[in-house]
């Protein structure tokens, strides 16, 4: 996710005035003449959802901003904000990530200064439920698993419920009312063909209009029979918007390798995860795992260092310190800046 801001900064001409722009990426500058210059600055706030696990898949909690290093196109970035779980991230000041944890000093505690109306407390969860005829036998079990997931969300989270077959149906708009979301779920009816990627594209467009932390969870049987867009195109949009995608597929992994590989690519690129859960017990376990991840992930934000690259920018998140490098880090692979 990127939040673009414009700043107008008045300064005296000369090197001293230009030096004042170093903390942020000045993309445009316009001289007004006289004894002052007016610089127009555009800044993209890049927000990452970062999951850290051990080799057994257990989530690692309690890490600090000084435990991480974020690289964009190989250049170390200074964190502007950091948070864990459902709590809103707070400002990080005077931090030197490149110096390692021993040299770093972090002052955390102030609220992140986001555009008006923007909040990162909790997550906005968009659930996309496959109601095609392929789901007929497991329809009721799937509804129950989703309902249990909704009931167990953190109180700071909001949820929206969509159903899809050939077309997308918005059963419940984004709400913190769990009962309202479940009522929308129960209004789902079985449809015909499956246009999963069409529906996912529309869901991502809805999610992109919402401020704050967002995730999309797809519950599907696997094969797409009616979409006009491809999985990689949809994955690229999710990547650029910073929206992790989680997929729970009821299809046997070995019986539908095309869909399975597509799900793996999309989820890996966006920092989400794919679950292949043939039984309703495994499906419920997948929802529990996703809910746990939402409550255990870290939110990090930074303003990119000056970078002439206006196309794909690669993102890497590393753990600092020998005792932490044994853990695994998962986040989106990168983004394309909005110009």
Phi, psi and omega in degrees: 000139179232137176242112184271132177237149173248135178235140171250118185239122176265135182207162175288149181292163176104182186298325181297321179292320180293326181297334180292343181271354185303323183295342181230165185272103179274111184265335179223142175221137182229121179276133180259357182081180180071212184260010178224157174232143179250118181254129175263122186242129175248130185231133174258121173272115180264125183247132181241139166261123187234121175257136179237125182227159171272186185291342178267001180089006178283139183281139181261117181254170172081011178284158183246164180300331179287353177273354186239153167228129179252129179242133172240118186052038177083357182259128181293138183248145176272125180291134175266331182206156183208139177206162179233138176064221184275352180289145177294138179295152179241164184296147173240120182239154174052046181249134179245087184298322186293341182278354181086168186296332181288325184270348188278145173232125182238132176246108186241141176158330179280153177292148178292129182278092181255165176305156183305133178086357183268135180217142178244012175287126182073185180233148172264110189256119178255114181259126181247110190255122178288115178246022180288171183293344177291341182264008189304314186289331184249015187302309184294317179298321180296316178301317180297319180295319179292318179299317178297321178298314181298317181298328185270001180295153176299148183297340178278348182278153170241157184219143173235145184237119178241146172242152179212145164226256172284328180238163179265136176236127178269099184279330179210122176290166183304124185208156171262005177272104183297321181297320180296319179295319181290325175300319177297320177301315183290346177277356180295141177229152181292141180244215184241255185288168184247118175242067187299311187288328172300312181295321180294321177299314180295323178295318178297323178295320176296314182297325182294340180276353185259137177283155174097192182281134186223146173219153175240131178243121180255125174248113188212161177273352174121285190289137174257125185243358188217007183284152176254356176242156183263163182296323182289327176295317179293319179299323180295321179295315179298322179299311182294326181278349181071037182249108178294142177245129174247136180237129170247111183255131178273357182279142175299128185308318186277347183268348180218069185296330181295309178294320181300315179293322178296317178298319180296318180295312183298312183292322180294319182294327186264354181089011177267211184201147178252136177239132177248098191238098185286325182262159180293331176296317179293325178295317177297320178296323179296317178297320178298318181295319179296317179298321178295321180294321179300323181276352185243350183284163179252141174254126179232142179225144178208153171265121186301141170296156179311129186211117181287349183287114180257010177248225184291131176244126182276137179243133173230139175240123182244153173262139182258143180100137184300323183287344181259342185290349177284346181275161181253138182246135179229126176203181180289156186282337183165198181196167173250122182296144177275120184255000000 
